[in-house]
Amino acid sequence: MNSRTWQLLRLLADGEFHSGEVLGAQLGVSRATVFSSLSGVEEYGVVLQRIRGRGYRLAKAWLCLDADVVQSHLGAVAPRFNVEVLQQAASSNTELLRRATAGALTGSVLAVELQTAGRGRIGRTWHSGLGNALTFSLLWRFDCGLNGLSGLSLVVGLAILRALQRFNASGVGLKWPNDILAVQGKLGGVLIEAQGDMYGPSSVVIGIGINCTLPFKLEQVITQPAVALDQLCAVPPQRNLLLAVLLQELAQVLDVFSRAGFASLRADWQAHHAFQDQAIHLQMPDGSTVTGIARGVSDSGELLLETAQGIRAFNSGEVGR
């Protein structure tokens, strides 16, 4: 979307009707320019109502992400983070990886209002629209090498779960290796991309996506059962506060992970394992399937599966029921 479209959407963010004439006057453009600038926004997940004689209205008020508001909510950990909000980007991970290579500092956070090519695990697309998800990436640098990062995606999931518990989200659990689940479906996910060598130092870009609401049009393009925070929280958190609380919990678990590795957080992760002691199947990268009983994870974050051949450990694969 171009800059004028974004200006108009911010004027419409209150969820009230605004006439094309008034919107045009505010921006110093014609009603025809307003019309053309708002044409096609639906393809980005924007639900815009147009009523003759009344004007334009967003179907739901949009509380914009604001870096200053996020920083104000961070409290004691605020100096450890530098939060930036982009109106749109193909992928927050891709952009932050580029910045990491150019020397960006640990604690750099890039939140994006609208991702046009968000990425998930194993090449999947992360679908989101304007204001209905929180999508951001965090750069974190480690003294250890890549071989010391085993289990990192699991501790990130644990941090997300702890943050959601602070908002009393009901029935949330963890799916190995990086999904946040509820009974209704997937709530969020993690995509971790690392740079460095085996012996250190290393840097990691942690991409996180959380569904805040699920408009009907978005549900239609998601290929798996999904759920949003407004279905799980009696009072859903505003996205600026949610981002701040997530960063607080991430700082805590990443500090522990840096000192003591995943083993120190293993028991806590396993206590929230959605499929603990349940029968599952594991789809392997080569297309084969392994079935068994999920027995948690190892000290290095591998999935432990009780099979006919005994307990086996896996560091890749897609878990299903």
C-alpha contacts under 8 A as a table, 3 or more apart, distances in Angstrom:
res1	aa1	res2	aa2	distance
1	M	5	T	6.12
1	M	6	W	6.95
1	M	41	V	7.69
2	N	5	T	5.42
2	N	6	W	6.60
2	N	37	S	7.95
3	S	6	W	5.11
3	S	7	Q	6.28
4	R	7	Q	4.97
4	R	8	L	6.27
4	R	37	S	6.68
5	T	8	L	5.14
5	T	9	L	6.21
5	T	37	S	5.24
5	T	38	L	6.07
6	W	9	L	5.05
6	W	10	R	6.22
6	W	87	Q	7.80
7	Q	10	R	5.27
7	Q	11	L	6.42
8	L	11	L	5.05
8	L	12	L	6.25
8	L	23	L	7.21
8	L	34	V	7.75
8	L	38	L	7.74
9	L	12	L	4.90
9	L	13	A	5.96
10	R	13	A	4.90
10	R	64	C	7.87
11	L	14	D	7.34
11	L	23	L	7.66
12	L	15	G	5.99
12	L	16	E	6.78
12	L	17	F	7.58
12	L	18	H	7.06
12	L	56	Y	7.68
12	L	57	R	6.19
12	L	58	L	6.25
12	L	61	A	7.86
13	A	16	E	7.88
13	A	58	L	6.84
13	A	61	A	5.29
13	A	62	W	4.72
13	A	63	L	6.75
13	A	64	C	7.75
14	D	58	L	7.89
14	D	61	A	4.94
14	D	62	W	6.50
14	D	63	L	7.90
15	G	57	R	5.70
15	G	58	L	5.04
15	G	59	A	6.46
15	G	60	K	5.53
15	G	61	A	4.04
15	G	62	W	7.07
16	E	57	R	5.52
16	E	58	L	7.21
16	E	61	A	7.80
17	F	54	R	6.34
17	F	55	G	5.87
17	F	56	Y	5.29
17	F	57	R	4.60
17	F	58	L	7.95
18	H	22	V	6.65
18	H	23	L	6.59
18	H	54	R	6.90
18	H	55	G	5.25
18	H	56	Y	5.35
18	H	57	R	6.49
19	S	22	V	5.30
19	S	23	L	6.22
19	S	53	G	7.66
19	S	54	R	5.80
19	S	55	G	3.93
19	S	56	Y	6.14
20	G	23	L	5.09
20	G	24	G	5.93
20	G	31	R	5.18
20	G	34	V	6.25
20	G	35	F	7.28
20	G	55	G	5.73
20	G	56	Y	7.10
21	E	24	G	5.14
21	E	25	A	6.20
21	E	30	S	7.33
21	E	31	R	5.42
22	V	25	A	5.07
22	V	26	Q	6.24
23	L	26	Q	5.17
23	L	27	L	6.49
23	L	31	R	7.70
23	L	34	V	7.13
24	G	27	L	5.27
24	G	28	G	5.66
24	G	29	V	4.71
24	G	30	S	5.23
24	G	31	R	5.48
24	G	33	T	7.56
24	G	34	V	6.10
25	A	28	G	4.90
25	A	29	V	6.30
25	A	30	S	7.47
26	Q	29	V	7.91
29	V	33	T	6.25
29	V	34	V	7.24
30	S	33	T	5.16
30	S	34	V	6.51
31	R	34	V	5.00
31	R	35	F	6.22
32	A	35	F	5.01
32	A	36	S	6.19
33	T	36	S	5.14
33	T	37	S	5.91
34	V	37	S	5.14
34	V	38	L	6.25
35	F	38	L	5.40
35	F	39	S	6.21
36	S	39	S	5.08
38	L	41	V	5.84
39	S	42	E	7.94
40	G	43	E	5.91
40	G	44	Y	7.94
41	V	44	Y	5.53
41	V	45	G	7.17
41	V	46	V	5.69
41	V	47	V	7.92
41	V	48	L	7.76
42	E	45	G	5.20
42	E	46	V	4.73
42	E	47	V	5.92
42	E	48	L	7.05
43	E	46	V	7.12
44	Y	114	L	7.83
44	Y	116	T	7.78
44	Y	129	G	5.78
44	Y	130	L	6.99
45	G	128	S	7.14
45	G	129	G	4.21
45	G	130	L	5.96
45	G	217	K	7.35
45	G	218	L	6.91
46	V	58	L	7.64
46	V	129	G	6.44
46	V	130	L	5.78
47	V	58	L	6.04
47	V	59	A	5.58
47	V	60	K	7.72
48	L	56	Y	6.91
48	L	57	R	5.83
48	L	58	L	4.65
48	L	59	A	5.77
49	Q	56	Y	5.68
49	Q	57	R	5.17
49	Q	58	L	6.07
49	Q	59	A	6.21
50	R	54	R	7.79
50	R	55	G	5.77
50	R	56	Y	4.73
50	R	57	R	6.67
51	I	54	R	5.47
51	I	55	G	5.46
51	I	56	Y	6.60
52	R	55	G	6.10
58	L	61	A	6.24
58	L	62	W	7.84
62	W	131	G	5.97
63	L	131	G	7.19
63	L	238	Q	7.67
63	L	239	R	7.83
64	C	113	E	7.74
64	C	131	G	7.21
65	L	85	V	6.81
65	L	113	E	6.99
65	L	239	R	6.83
65	L	240	N	5.82
66	D	69	V	5.34
66	D	70	V	6.34
66	D	85	V	6.74
66	D	240	N	6.68
67	A	70	V	5.08
67	A	71	Q	6.18
67	A	83	V	5.54
67	A	84	E	5.65
67	A	85	V	6.00
67	A	240	N	7.91
68	D	71	Q	5.10
68	D	72	S	6.20
69	V	72	S	5.07
69	V	73	H	6.50
69	V	240	N	6.48
69	V	241	L	7.97
70	V	73	H	5.27
70	V	74	L	6.52
70	V	83	V	7.54
70	V	240	N	5.15
70	V	241	L	6.31
70	V	243	L	6.79
70	V	244	A	5.41
71	Q	74	L	5.23
71	Q	75	G	7.72
71	Q	78	A	5.88
71	Q	83	V	7.09
71	Q	244	A	7.10
72	S	75	G	6.69
72	S	78	A	7.59
73	H	241	L	6.37
73	H	244	A	5.77
73	H	245	V	7.76
74	L	77	V	5.80
74	L	78	A	4.91
74	L	244	A	5.26
74	L	245	V	7.05
74	L	247	L	7.61
74	L	248	Q	6.64
75	G	78	A	5.60
76	A	79	P	7.42
77	V	80	R	5.49
77	V	81	F	7.24
77	V	248	Q	6.62
77	V	251	A	7.71
78	A	81	F	5.67
78	A	82	N	8.00
79	P	82	N	7.66
80	R	107	G	5.84
81	F	106	T	7.83
81	F	107	G	4.49
81	F	108	S	5.84
81	F	109	V	6.85
82	N	107	G	6.15
82	N	108	S	4.92
82	N	109	V	5.87
83	V	108	S	6.28
83	V	109	V	4.67
83	V	110	L	6.17
83	V	111	A	7.51
84	E	108	S	7.97
84	E	109	V	6.09
84	E	110	L	5.12
84	E	111	A	6.27
85	V	110	L	5.90
85	V	111	A	4.79
85	V	112	V	5.72
85	V	113	E	7.36
86	L	89	A	7.00
86	L	110	L	7.22
86	L	111	A	6.23
86	L	112	V	4.82
86	L	113	E	6.36
87	Q	112	V	5.86
87	Q	113	E	5.04
87	Q	114	L	6.26
88	Q	112	V	5.68
88	Q	113	E	5.73
88	Q	114	L	4.59
88	Q	115	Q	5.67
88	Q	116	T	7.24
89	A	92	S	6.50
89	A	95	E	7.84
89	A	112	V	6.62
89	A	114	L	6.62
89	A	115	Q	5.18
89	A	116	T	6.23
89	A	117	A	7.74
90	A	94	T	7.73
90	A	115	Q	5.24
90	A	116	T	4.64
90	A	117	A	4.53
90	A	118	G	6.31
91	S	94	T	5.27
91	S	95	E	6.42
91	S	115	Q	5.73
91	S	116	T	6.99
91	S	117	A	5.64
91	S	118	G	4.89
91	S	119	R	6.88
92	S	95	E	5.25
92	S	96	L	6.06
92	S	110	L	6.26
92	S	111	A	6.84
92	S	112	V	6.51
92	S	115	Q	7.40
92	S	118	G	7.55
92	S	135	T	7.67
92	S	136	F	6.09
92	S	137	S	5.73
92	S	207	G	7.26
93	N	96	L	5.17
93	N	97	L	5.96
93	N	136	F	7.81
93	N	137	S	5.68
93	N	193	E	7.92
93	N	205	V	6.44
93	N	206	I	7.30
93	N	207	G	5.80
94	T	97	L	5.23
94	T	98	R	6.40
95	E	98	R	5.18
95	E	99	R	6.41
96	L	99	R	4.88
96	L	100	A	5.97
96	L	110	L	6.90
96	L	137	S	7.01
96	L	138	L	7.76
96	L	139	L	7.12
96	L	205	V	6.94
97	L	100	A	4.95
97	L	101	T	6.34
97	L	205	V	6.44
98	R	101	T	5.32
98	R	102	A	6.51
99	R	102	A	4.92
99	R	103	G	6.40
99	R	104	A	5.43
100	A	103	G	5.14
100	A	104	A	4.73
100	A	105	L	7.36
100	A	139	L	7.22
100	A	203	S	7.75
101	T	104	A	7.28
104	A	108	S	6.86
105	L	108	S	5.89
105	L	139	L	7.43
105	L	140	W	7.97
105	L	141	R	7.99
106	T	139	L	5.37
106	T	140	W	4.62
106	T	141	R	5.36
107	G	138	L	6.37
107	G	139	L	5.53
107	G	140	W	5.74
108	S	138	L	5.81
108	S	139	L	5.29
108	S	140	W	7.64
109	V	136	F	7.00
109	V	137	S	5.71
109	V	138	L	4.59
109	V	139	L	6.55
110	L	136	F	5.48
110	L	137	S	5.28
110	L	138	L	6.60
111	A	134	L	7.72
111	A	135	T	5.96
111	A	136	F	4.03
111	A	137	S	6.43
112	V	115	Q	6.29
112	V	134	L	7.87
112	V	135	T	5.99
112	V	136	F	6.07
113	E	130	L	6.21
113	E	131	G	6.59
113	E	134	L	7.69
113	E	135	T	7.40
114	L	128	S	7.31
114	L	129	G	6.21
114	L	130	L	5.59
114	L	131	G	7.81
115	Q	118	G	5.44
115	Q	128	S	7.08
115	Q	129	G	7.74
115	Q	135	T	7.81
117	A	125	T	6.98
117	A	126	W	7.41
118	G	125	T	5.83
118	G	126	W	4.80
118	G	127	H	6.73
119	R	123	G	6.73
119	R	124	R	5.99
119	R	125	T	4.78
119	R	126	W	5.09
119	R	191	L	7.68
120	G	123	G	6.17
120	G	124	R	4.85
120	G	125	T	5.53
120	G	126	W	5.48
120	G	189	G	7.48
120	G	190	V	7.38
120	G	191	L	5.98
121	R	124	R	5.71
121	R	190	V	7.91
121	R	191	L	6.19
126	W	209	G	7.93
127	H	218	L	7.32
127	H	221	V	7.66
127	H	222	I	6.84
128	S	132	N	6.68
128	S	133	A	6.06
128	S	211	N	7.86
128	S	218	L	7.06
129	G	132	N	5.73
129	G	133	A	6.94
129	G	218	L	7.45
130	L	133	A	7.45
131	G	134	L	7.54
132	N	211	N	6.48
132	N	212	C	5.17
132	N	213	T	4.87
132	N	214	L	6.60
132	N	215	P	7.73
133	A	209	G	6.92
133	A	210	I	5.60
133	A	211	N	4.56
133	A	212	C	4.79
133	A	213	T	6.68
134	L	208	I	7.89
134	L	209	G	5.69
134	L	210	I	5.22
134	L	211	N	6.64
134	L	212	C	6.85
134	L	239	R	6.47
134	L	243	L	7.57
135	T	207	G	7.50
135	T	208	I	5.78
135	T	209	G	4.45
135	T	210	I	6.56
136	F	207	G	5.88
136	F	208	I	5.60
136	F	209	G	6.70
137	S	205	V	6.39
137	S	206	I	5.30
137	S	207	G	4.21
137	S	208	I	6.15
138	L	205	V	5.55
138	L	206	I	5.07
138	L	207	G	6.53
139	L	203	S	7.07
139	L	204	V	5.76
139	L	205	V	4.57
139	L	206	I	6.41
140	W	203	S	5.78
140	W	204	V	5.35
140	W	205	V	6.50
140	W	206	I	7.77
141	R	201	P	7.59
141	R	202	S	5.91
141	R	203	S	4.18
141	R	204	V	6.20
142	F	145	G	7.44
142	F	200	G	7.64
142	F	201	P	5.88
142	F	202	S	5.26
142	F	203	S	5.92
142	F	204	V	7.92
142	F	258	S	7.11
143	D	200	G	5.87
143	D	201	P	4.52
143	D	202	S	6.42
144	C	147	N	7.71
144	C	148	G	5.75
144	C	149	L	7.72
144	C	199	Y	6.30
144	C	200	G	4.62
144	C	201	P	5.16
144	C	202	S	6.33
145	G	148	G	5.53
145	G	149	L	7.29
145	G	196	G	6.74
145	G	197	D	5.68
145	G	198	M	4.54
145	G	199	Y	4.00
145	G	200	G	3.34
145	G	201	P	5.14
145	G	202	S	5.33
146	L	149	L	5.48
146	L	194	A	7.44
146	L	195	Q	7.76
146	L	196	G	6.53
146	L	197	D	5.81
146	L	198	M	4.65
146	L	199	Y	6.71
146	L	200	G	6.69
146	L	201	P	7.96
146	L	202	S	6.22
147	N	150	S	6.63
147	N	198	M	5.25
147	N	199	Y	7.02
148	G	198	M	7.92
148	G	261	G	7.61
149	L	152	L	5.59
149	L	261	G	7.69
150	S	261	G	7.92
150	S	262	F	7.10
150	S	300	S	5.40
150	S	301	G	6.22
151	G	154	L	5.31
151	G	155	V	6.61
151	G	261	G	7.89
151	G	262	F	5.49
151	G	300	S	5.58
151	G	301	G	4.29
151	G	302	E	7.51
152	L	155	V	5.30
152	L	156	V	6.32
152	L	257	F	7.72
152	L	262	F	6.98
153	S	156	V	5.15
153	S	157	G	6.31
153	S	177	P	6.47
153	S	178	N	5.68
153	S	190	V	6.90
153	S	191	L	7.74
153	S	192	I	6.71
154	L	157	G	5.05
154	L	158	L	6.29
154	L	176	W	7.21
154	L	177	P	5.93
154	L	178	N	6.03
154	L	269	W	7.19
154	L	301	G	7.06
155	V	158	L	4.84
155	V	159	A	6.25
155	V	253	V	6.59
155	V	254	L	7.59
155	V	257	F	7.61
155	V	262	F	6.97
155	V	265	L	7.05
155	V	269	W	7.28
156	V	159	A	5.08
156	V	160	I	6.37
156	V	178	N	7.94
156	V	190	V	7.56
156	V	250	L	6.63
156	V	253	V	7.44
156	V	254	L	7.82
157	G	160	I	5.09
157	G	161	L	6.24
157	G	174	L	6.81
157	G	178	N	6.02
157	G	179	D	6.99
157	G	180	I	6.82
157	G	189	G	7.85
157	G	190	V	7.17
158	L	161	L	5.06
158	L	162	R	6.21
158	L	174	L	7.53
158	L	268	D	7.80
158	L	269	W	5.99
159	A	162	R	5.14
159	A	163	A	6.25
159	A	246	L	6.97
159	A	249	E	5.14
159	A	250	L	5.33
159	A	253	V	6.33
160	I	163	A	5.11
160	I	164	L	6.24
160	I	180	I	7.96
160	I	246	L	6.06
160	I	249	E	7.22
160	I	250	L	7.52
161	L	164	L	5.11
161	L	165	Q	6.17
161	L	172	V	7.08
161	L	173	G	7.21
161	L	174	L	7.67
161	L	180	I	7.44
162	R	165	Q	5.09
162	R	166	R	6.62
162	R	249	E	6.89
163	A	166	R	5.32
163	A	167	F	7.17
163	A	242	L	7.79
163	A	245	V	5.86
163	A	246	L	5.43
163	A	249	E	6.22
164	L	167	F	5.27
164	L	168	N	6.52
164	L	169	A	5.60
165	Q	168	N	4.79
165	Q	169	A	5.58
165	Q	170	S	7.87
166	R	169	A	7.68
167	F	233	C	6.82
167	F	235	V	7.71
167	F	236	P	7.33
167	F	237	P	6.88
168	N	233	C	6.12
168	N	234	A	7.79
169	A	172	V	6.68
169	A	229	L	7.16
169	A	232	L	5.06
169	A	233	C	4.76
169	A	234	A	7.91
170	S	182	A	7.86
170	S	232	L	5.27
170	S	233	C	6.62
171	G	182	A	5.47
171	G	183	V	6.79
171	G	232	L	7.64
172	V	180	I	6.95
172	V	181	L	5.60
172	V	182	A	4.70
172	V	183	V	7.75
173	G	180	I	6.02
173	G	181	L	5.18
173	G	182	A	6.15
173	G	272	H	5.32
173	G	273	H	5.95
173	G	274	A	4.95
174	L	178	N	7.41
174	L	179	D	6.01
174	L	180	I	5.01
174	L	181	L	5.92
174	L	269	W	7.62
174	L	272	H	5.87
174	L	273	H	4.91
174	L	274	A	5.29
175	K	178	N	6.22
175	K	179	D	5.01
175	K	180	I	6.23
175	K	181	L	6.66
175	K	273	H	6.19
175	K	274	A	5.80
175	K	275	F	7.07
175	K	319	V	7.83
176	W	179	D	6.61
176	W	273	H	7.69
176	W	303	L	7.17
176	W	319	V	7.14
178	N	189	G	5.81
178	N	190	V	5.31
178	N	191	L	7.53
179	D	186	K	7.02
179	D	187	L	7.73
179	D	188	G	5.99
179	D	189	G	4.46
179	D	190	V	6.50
180	I	186	K	6.06
180	I	187	L	5.42
180	I	188	G	4.93
180	I	189	G	5.81
181	L	184	Q	7.89
181	L	185	G	5.81
181	L	186	K	4.56
181	L	187	L	5.30
181	L	188	G	7.08
181	L	274	A	7.47
182	A	185	G	5.40
182	A	186	K	6.31
182	A	187	L	6.62
182	A	227	V	7.17
184	Q	225	P	6.67
184	Q	226	A	6.39
184	Q	227	V	5.83
185	G	224	Q	7.54
185	G	225	P	4.52
185	G	226	A	4.13
185	G	227	V	5.32
186	K	189	G	7.89
186	K	224	Q	7.75
186	K	225	P	6.26
186	K	226	A	4.44
186	K	227	V	5.73
187	L	210	I	6.03
187	L	211	N	5.66
187	L	226	A	6.06
187	L	227	V	5.12
187	L	228	A	5.70
187	L	229	L	7.37
188	G	208	I	7.34
188	G	209	G	5.32
188	G	210	I	4.31
188	G	211	N	6.12
189	G	208	I	5.91
189	G	209	G	5.55
189	G	210	I	6.87
190	V	206	I	6.97
190	V	207	G	5.58
190	V	208	I	4.75
190	V	209	G	6.72
191	L	206	I	6.01
191	L	207	G	4.86
191	L	208	I	6.52
192	I	204	V	6.77
192	I	205	V	5.81
192	I	206	I	4.68
192	I	207	G	6.07
193	E	204	V	5.73
193	E	205	V	5.31
193	E	206	I	6.67
194	A	202	S	7.14
194	A	203	S	5.77
194	A	204	V	4.30
194	A	205	V	6.27
195	Q	202	S	5.73
195	Q	203	S	5.25
195	Q	204	V	6.23
196	G	200	G	6.42
196	G	201	P	6.29
196	G	202	S	4.38
196	G	203	S	6.37
197	D	200	G	5.63
197	D	201	P	7.11
197	D	202	S	6.65
210	I	228	A	7.67
211	N	214	L	6.91
211	N	227	V	6.94
211	N	228	A	4.67
211	N	229	L	6.29
212	C	228	A	4.94
212	C	229	L	4.78
212	C	230	D	6.12
212	C	236	P	7.95
213	T	227	V	7.95
213	T	228	A	4.97
213	T	229	L	6.41
213	T	230	D	5.89
213	T	231	Q	7.90
214	L	218	L	6.23
214	L	219	E	6.25
214	L	227	V	7.14
214	L	228	A	6.02
215	P	218	L	5.34
215	P	219	E	6.41
216	F	219	E	5.10
216	F	220	Q	6.44
217	K	220	Q	5.27
217	K	221	V	7.06
218	L	221	V	5.53
218	L	222	I	6.57
219	E	222	I	5.32
219	E	226	A	7.67
220	Q	223	T	7.81
222	I	225	P	7.65
222	I	226	A	7.64
227	V	231	Q	6.94
228	A	231	Q	5.59
228	A	232	L	6.94
229	L	232	L	5.04
229	L	233	C	5.89
229	L	236	P	6.18
230	D	233	C	5.55
230	D	234	A	7.41
230	D	235	V	7.49
230	D	236	P	5.27
231	Q	234	A	7.89
232	L	236	P	7.85
233	C	236	P	5.03
237	P	241	L	6.57
237	P	242	L	5.94
238	Q	241	L	5.55
238	Q	242	L	6.15
239	R	242	L	4.85
239	R	243	L	6.02
240	N	243	L	5.29
240	N	244	A	6.40
241	L	244	A	5.10
241	L	245	V	6.22
242	L	245	V	5.23
242	L	246	L	6.12
243	L	246	L	5.11
243	L	247	L	6.24
244	A	247	L	5.16
244	A	248	Q	6.29
245	V	248	Q	5.02
245	V	249	E	6.32
246	L	249	E	5.26
246	L	250	L	6.03
247	L	250	L	4.92
247	L	251	A	6.06
248	Q	251	A	5.32
248	Q	252	Q	6.55
249	E	252	Q	5.18
249	E	253	V	6.36
250	L	253	V	5.34
250	L	254	L	5.85
251	A	254	L	5.32
251	A	255	D	6.11
252	Q	255	D	5.34
252	Q	256	V	6.51
253	V	256	V	5.06
253	V	257	F	6.00
254	L	257	F	4.87
254	L	258	S	5.97
255	D	258	S	5.15
255	D	259	R	6.41
256	V	259	R	5.23
256	V	260	A	5.94
256	V	261	G	7.06
256	V	264	S	7.61
257	F	260	A	5.33
257	F	261	G	4.32
257	F	262	F	5.79
257	F	264	S	7.48
257	F	265	L	7.71
258	S	261	G	5.96
260	A	263	A	7.09
260	A	264	S	5.97
261	G	264	S	6.19
261	G	265	L	7.75
262	F	265	L	5.35
262	F	266	R	5.97
262	F	299	D	6.24
262	F	300	S	6.14
262	F	301	G	6.84
263	A	266	R	5.01
263	A	267	A	7.93
263	A	298	S	7.82
263	A	299	D	4.42
263	A	300	S	6.54
263	A	301	G	7.98
264	S	267	A	7.55
265	L	268	D	5.51
265	L	269	W	6.33
266	R	269	W	5.18
266	R	270	Q	6.08
266	R	297	V	7.34
266	R	298	S	7.64
266	R	299	D	6.43
266	R	301	G	7.67
267	A	270	Q	5.10
267	A	271	A	6.14
268	D	271	A	5.16
268	D	272	H	6.87
269	W	272	H	5.49
269	W	273	H	6.35
270	Q	273	H	4.88
270	Q	276	Q	7.33
270	Q	296	G	5.81
270	Q	297	V	7.05
273	H	276	Q	5.34
273	H	296	G	7.25
275	F	278	Q	5.31
275	F	279	A	7.77
275	F	280	I	7.64
275	F	294	A	6.45
276	Q	294	A	5.46
276	Q	295	R	5.96
276	Q	296	G	5.94
277	D	293	I	5.72
277	D	294	A	4.98
277	D	295	R	5.40
277	D	296	G	7.57
278	Q	293	I	5.31
278	Q	294	A	5.60
279	A	291	T	7.37
279	A	292	G	5.58
279	A	293	I	4.40
279	A	294	A	6.36
279	A	321	R	6.92
280	I	291	T	5.85
280	I	292	G	5.79
280	I	293	I	6.06
280	I	294	A	6.60
280	I	319	V	6.78
280	I	320	G	5.74
280	I	321	R	4.71
281	H	289	T	6.46
281	H	290	V	5.54
281	H	291	T	4.22
281	H	292	G	6.44
281	H	319	V	5.97
281	H	320	G	5.33
281	H	321	R	6.03
282	L	289	T	5.48
282	L	290	V	5.05
282	L	291	T	6.19
282	L	317	G	5.84
282	L	318	E	5.44
282	L	319	V	4.70
282	L	320	G	6.31
283	Q	287	G	6.39
283	Q	288	S	6.08
283	Q	289	T	4.61
283	Q	290	V	6.64
283	Q	317	G	5.36
283	Q	318	E	4.97
283	Q	319	V	6.45
283	Q	320	G	7.63
284	M	287	G	5.37
284	M	288	S	5.32
284	M	289	T	5.83
284	M	290	V	7.48
284	M	316	S	7.00
284	M	317	G	4.59
284	M	318	E	6.65
285	P	288	S	7.40
285	P	316	S	7.45
285	P	317	G	6.09
291	T	305	L	7.93
291	T	307	T	6.64
292	G	305	L	5.72
292	G	306	E	5.20
292	G	307	T	4.63
292	G	308	A	7.54
293	I	305	L	5.51
293	I	306	E	4.94
293	I	307	T	6.78
294	A	303	L	7.56
294	A	304	L	6.15
294	A	305	L	4.83
294	A	306	E	6.43
295	R	303	L	7.73
295	R	304	L	5.27
295	R	305	L	5.69
295	R	306	E	6.57
296	G	303	L	6.19
296	G	304	L	5.48
296	G	305	L	7.65
297	V	300	S	7.74
297	V	301	G	5.40
297	V	302	E	5.23
297	V	303	L	4.56
297	V	304	L	5.13
298	S	301	G	5.08
298	S	302	E	5.14
298	S	303	L	6.61
298	S	304	L	6.61
298	S	313	A	7.63
299	D	302	E	7.51
301	G	315	N	7.56
302	E	313	A	5.74
302	E	314	F	5.28
302	E	315	N	4.87
303	L	313	A	5.48
303	L	314	F	5.09
303	L	315	N	6.42
304	L	311	I	6.43
304	L	312	R	5.69
304	L	313	A	4.66
304	L	314	F	6.60
305	L	311	I	5.51
305	L	312	R	5.26
305	L	313	A	6.34
305	L	314	F	7.79
306	E	309	Q	7.76
306	E	310	G	5.48
306	E	311	I	4.32
306	E	312	R	6.31
307	T	310	G	5.05
307	T	311	I	6.03
307	T	312	R	7.03
309	Q	312	R	7.88
314	F	317	G	7.46
